Amino acid sequence: MKVKLILLACIACCAFRPAFGWGKTGHDAIAYIAECNLTSRAKKNIEKYLDGRSIVYYASWMDQVRFTKPYRATSKWHGFATDAEAKYIPSPGEDAVLAIEEAAATLRDYRHQDDSMVCTAIRYLVHLVGDMHCPVHIRYPWYEKFLFKIYGREYQIHSFWDAVPDIIHTWGYEDYRCQLDRCSKTERKALAAGTPREWADENARNCRVIYDWIKSGDNLTKAQSHDFMLNVQPLAEQQILKAGYRLARILNELFD
């Protein structure tokens, strides 16, 4: 009963929250998994440009500044588009994948860049690698922010998935790292392999299933709600873990 009440409270709360990828808990978890997989040299070099702070500190920074005048253009960078076959389509000006590539390109020559530019590019990477792994930040041709009901409460699909890390567990970001980051070195390397464009294709293939699990106007029974959540949890956890390992790999390659 207590678990159900917590779930319903999370759902009710999240229905009124802005739609930001993974929410603070998810972004912090991704950044912390990444930080715990950085080499000591990479971590030291990165923190020089973050005033000694952890990358976790800036995990949600892009969501905090996206509507301010200096960063208004970045408000469209938080996802990416695909075709009907779930193949990534570059979309200049509104594309997390292109923004990740541009930030990485800046950081390849970070020693010869302005410190503030390096700091900003790191913050972009930390956030956008997480966002591109959030299922509702993938813009399929049929994407829409539809409503459905779970456990008798109305929900918006985008807000639901953004809030999933707080819904499926009552964990903090350190708990996510402790419970999920248990792969062998070989497994971590395999999960982190590839390029941002290849990750986009993979994410699109793997995450399109969420639109089979729930449809606009669905009103799930208690049993259907349980089944739905049993599908949601492993996908969310896998996407968070992959994002953490992939962020770590990019940062290690750039700063070690």
DOLO-898658 format. One record per residue (C-alpha): x, y, z; residue in one letter. Coordinates in steps of 0.5 Angstrom, whole numbers, plus 2048, in hexadecimal, padded with zeros to 3 digits. Each point is the difference from the previous one (the first is absolute). Example, Ala and Ser with C-alpha at 12.3 -4.5 7.8 and 13.67 -1.06 7.14 Angstrom:
# residues 2
8197F7810A8028077FES
***
This chain:
# residues 256
800800800M806805802K8037FF7F9V7FA8017FCK7FE806804L8088037FFI7FF7FE7F8L7F9804800L803806803A8068007FBC7FB8007FBI7FB805802A806805802C8047FE7F9C7F98027FCA802807802F8078007FFR8048037F9P8027FB7FBA8077FF801F8047FA7FEG8017FB806W7FF805805G805802805K8017F9803T8017FD7FAG8058057FDH804800807D8007F87FFA8028007F9I806806802A8027FC806Y8007F97FDI8058047FBA804803805E8017F9803C8037FE7FAN8048057FEL808800801T803804805S8048047FBR7F98017FCA7FD802807K805805802K8018037F9N7F8801800I7FF803807E8058057FEK7FB8037FBY7FA7FF805L803804806D8027FA804G7F97FD7FFR7FD7FA7FES7FD7FE7F9I7FA7FE805V7FF808802Y7FF8027F9Y7FC7FA7FDA7F9804800S8038067FEW7FE8017F9M7F97FF803D801806805Q8028057FAV7FD7FD7FAR7FB806800F804806802T8028047FBK8087FE7FFP7FE7F97FFY7F98007FDR8027FD7FAA8027FA803T7F97FE803S7FF7FC7F9K8067FC801W7FE7FB805H7FD7FB7FBG8017FD7F9F7FC7FE7FAA7FF7F97FCT7FC7FE7FAD7FB7FA800A8057FB801E803803806A8068027FCK804807803Y7FE8067FCI805806801P7FC806802S805806800P7FE805806G7FB7FB804E8057FA800D8037FD806A8057FC7FCV8028057FCL801804806A8047FB804I8057FF7F9E801808800E801800808A8057FA7FFA8048037FAA801807804T8037FB806L8057FD7FCR804806800D7FE802807Y807802802R7FF8067FBH7F9802801Q7FE805805D7FE7FD806D7F9803800S7FF7FC7FAM8037FA802V7FB800807C7FA8017FBT8027FB7FCA8017FB805I7F9802803R7FD7FE7F9Y8037FA800L7FE7FE807V7F98017FFH7FE7FF7F8L8037F9801V7FB7FE805G7FA8047FCD8027FC7FAM7FF7F9804H7F9802802C7FA7FD7FCP7FC806800V8058047FDH8017FC7FAI7FB8047FBR7FD7FA7FBY7FB8027FBP7FA7FE804W803804807Y7FB804803E7FF802808K7F97FB801F7FD7FF806L7FE7F9804F7FE7FE806K8047FB805I7FE7FE807Y7FA8047FFG8048077FFR8018047F9E8078007FDY8038047FBQ8057FB7FCI806805800H7FF802807S7FF7F8802F8077FE7FDW804806802D7FE7FF807A8017F8800V806800804P7FC803806D7FA7FB7FFI8037F97FFI805801806H800804806T8088017FFW805806800G8058007FAY8057FD805E7FB7FA800D7FF7FF7F9Y8088007FFR8017FB806C7FA7FB7FDQ8018017F8L8088017FFD8027F8801R8027FF7F9C8077FC7FFS8058047FCK7FE7FD7FAT7F9801801E801807801R8048017FAK7FB7FD7FCA7FB804802L8048067FFA8027FE7F9A7FE8047FAG7FF8087FET7FA804802P7FD7FF7F9R8007F9801E7FD801807W7FA8047FEA7FF7FA7FBD8007FB805E7FC804805N7FB8017FBA7FF7F97FER8007FE808N7FB805802C7FB8007FBR7FC7FB804V7FE805805I7FA8027FBY7FE7F8800D800800807W7FB806801I7FB8047FBK7FD807800S7FA7FF805G8017FA803D7FE7FE807N8047FB803L7FD7FB805T8037FF806K8037F97FDA8028047FAQ803805803S8057FB804H8027FD7F9D8018077FDF805802806M8037F97FFL8028027F9N802807802V8057FE805Q8057FC7FDP8008057FAL801806804A8067FD804E8037FD7FAQ8008077FCQ803803806I8057FC801L8028007F9K800808800A805800806G8057FB7FDY8008047F9R801806803L8067FE804A8037FD7FAR7FF8077FCI803803806L8067FC801N8018007F9E800808800L804801807F8047FA801D
***
